[in-house]
Amino acid sequence: MRRILGLSLLIGALGTASAAAQQPALPFGDLVTAAGEQIADQCVRLLDAPRSTNELAERAAEMSKAVFCDCMPPAIVSLGRARAPNELITSDEFGALVLREFDVCGARAVRETTRRDCAKFTPPNAPPTYCACFSAAVDKLTDEQIIEDSIASRDNLEQRRDARSNSTPEPPLFEGLMARIDRQCRLPAPAQ
């Protein structure tokens, strides 16, 4: 799972609105409304996008739909109830609140996708216990573990990309939690 581009656009748009108005802070309710509109727009774009023929891209698109269309709309509504609509808040502070909601929604999407779609990404020759093993291991992870692992994986991939662009040695590939769980679940079940 990686941070979603739409999140960057949302936070950037909110920051731009604040800077353009030259206000140190904006009413909380206005930021909630703008965030809700941005999330709804991103959901529509995701739903209108053609299906990918690449399995990994399709899985990422499904997770993005789960985040933007299923989880974030009610999360933003709930966030909107957390403070008075006229309370002033900086776009940076609001962005941090929204980012936290995205992180929680992303962790939920990982769990739900693991349970629902495991058979789609089960490796060839995996033991019959693979999906049960994988789902159980992911269910044991906390949201924070999933979030931290996702950020570390993304950072590693960006460092590797930058190294290739600069013709410098790439750092080793980060083996994230999901890769370790995958490796563990591919092992044959112990004989009883």
C-alpha positions in Angstrom: 0.0 0.0 0.0 1.3 3.4 -0.8 0.2 6.9 0.0 -2.4 7.9 -2.6 -1.7 10.7 -5.0 -5.1 12.2 -4.4 -4.2 12.8 -0.8 -1.2 14.9 -1.9 -3.5 16.9 -4.2 -6.0 17.4 -1.5 -3.5 18.6 1.1 -1.8 20.8 -1.6 -5.1 22.3 -2.6 -6.0 23.1 0.9 -2.6 24.7 1.5 -2.9 26.7 -1.7 -6.3 28.0 -0.7 -4.9 29.1 2.7 -1.9 30.7 1.2 -3.9 32.4 -1.6 -6.2 34.0 1.0 -3.1 34.9 3.0 -4.9 33.6 6.1 -3.0 31.8 8.9 -6.1 29.7 9.4 -9.5 28.9 7.9 -12.8 27.9 9.4 -12.7 24.1 10.1 -16.1 23.6 8.5 -14.8 25.1 5.2 -11.8 22.8 5.2 -14.1 19.8 5.9 -16.4 20.7 3.0 -13.4 21.2 0.6 -11.9 17.9 1.7 -15.2 16.1 1.2 -15.6 17.5 -2.3 -12.0 16.6 -3.2 -12.6 13.0 -1.9 -15.9 12.7 -3.8 -14.2 13.9 -7.0 -11.4 11.4 -6.6 -13.9 8.6 -6.0 -15.7 9.5 -9.2 -12.4 9.5 -11.2 -11.5 6.1 -9.8 -14.9 4.6 -10.5 -14.8 6.0 -14.1 -11.3 4.8 -14.8 -10.9 1.8 -17.1 -9.9 -1.5 -15.5 -6.2 -2.3 -15.8 -4.9 -5.5 -17.3 -2.1 -5.4 -14.8 -3.0 -7.4 -11.6 -1.0 -5.2 -9.3 -2.4 -2.0 -10.8 -5.9 -3.4 -10.5 -5.4 -4.3 -6.9 -4.1 -0.8 -6.1 -7.1 0.7 -7.9 -9.5 -1.5 -5.9 -7.8 -0.4 -2.7 -7.9 3.2 -3.7 -11.6 2.9 -4.4 -12.1 1.3 -1.0 -10.3 4.2 0.6 -11.8 7.1 -1.4 -15.3 5.8 -2.0 -16.1 3.6 1.0 -14.0 4.7 4.0 -13.0 8.4 3.6 -16.5 9.9 3.0 -17.8 8.8 6.4 -14.4 9.5 8.0 -14.6 13.1 6.8 -18.1 13.5 8.1 -17.0 12.2 11.5 -14.0 14.5 11.4 -16.3 17.4 10.7 -18.1 16.6 14.0 -14.9 16.8 16.0 -14.8 20.6 16.1 -17.0 23.6 15.7 -17.4 24.6 12.1 -16.2 28.1 12.7 -13.1 27.1 14.7 -10.0 28.4 12.9 -7.4 25.8 12.0 -4.3 26.0 9.8 -4.2 23.9 6.6 -1.2 22.1 8.0 -3.0 21.1 11.1 -6.1 20.0 9.1 -3.9 18.2 6.6 -2.5 16.1 9.5 -6.0 15.2 10.7 -7.0 14.1 7.2 -3.7 12.2 6.7 -4.4 10.3 9.9 -7.9 9.3 8.5 -6.3 8.2 5.2 -3.8 6.1 7.2 -6.6 4.4 9.1 -8.6 3.8 5.9 -5.6 2.4 4.2 -5.0 -0.1 7.0 -8.6 -1.2 6.8 -8.4 -1.5 3.0 -5.3 -3.8 3.4 -7.2 -6.0 5.9 -10.4 -6.2 3.8 -8.5 -6.8 0.5 -6.5 -9.5 2.2 -9.6 -11.3 3.4 -11.7 -10.8 0.3 -9.2 -11.2 -2.5 -6.5 -13.5 -1.2 -7.3 -16.2 -3.8 -6.5 -13.6 -6.5 -3.0 -13.0 -5.4 -2.1 -16.5 -4.0 1.2 -17.5 -5.5 1.4 -20.6 -7.6 2.2 -23.8 -5.7 1.3 -22.1 -2.4 0.0 -24.5 0.3 -3.8 -24.7 0.7 -3.4 -22.9 4.0 -1.9 -19.8 2.4 -5.0 -17.5 2.5 -5.9 -18.5 6.1 -2.3 -18.0 7.2 -2.0 -14.6 5.3 -5.3 -13.2 6.6 -4.7 -14.3 10.2 -1.2 -12.7 10.2 -2.5 -9.4 8.7 -5.4 -9.3 11.2 -2.8 -9.5 14.0 -1.1 -6.3 12.8 -2.1 -3.0 14.3 -3.0 0.0 12.1 0.2 1.6 13.2 2.3 -1.4 12.0 0.6 -1.4 8.6 1.0 2.4 8.3 4.7 2.4 9.3 5.4 -0.5 7.0 3.7 1.1 4.1 5.6 4.4 4.6 9.0 2.5 5.0 8.2 0.5 1.8 7.3 3.6 -0.2 10.4 5.5 1.1 12.6 2.6 0.1 11.1 2.3 -3.4 11.6 6.1 -3.9 15.2 5.9 -2.7 15.8 3.0 -5.1 14.2 5.0 -8.0 16.3 8.1 -7.1 19.5 6.0 -7.0 18.8 4.6 -10.5 18.1 8.1 -11.8 21.3 9.4 -10.3 23.4 6.3 -11.4 24.3 5.6 -7.8 24.1 2.2 -6.0 20.6 1.3 -5.0 19.9 0.6 -1.3 18.8 -2.9 -0.7 15.1 -3.7 -1.3 13.2 -3.3 2.0 11.4 -6.5 2.9 8.1 -5.2 4.4 5.7 -6.9 6.7 3.5 -8.2 3.8 6.5 -9.7 2.1 7.6 -11.5 5.3 4.1 -12.7 5.9 3.9 -14.0 2.3 7.2 -15.8 2.7 6.1 -17.4 6.0 2.7 -18.5 4.6 4.3 -20.1 1.6 6.1 -22.6 3.8 4.4 -26.0 4.0 2.3 -26.6 7.1 4.3 -28.5 9.8 3.6 -32.2 9.9 1.5 -33.3 12.8 
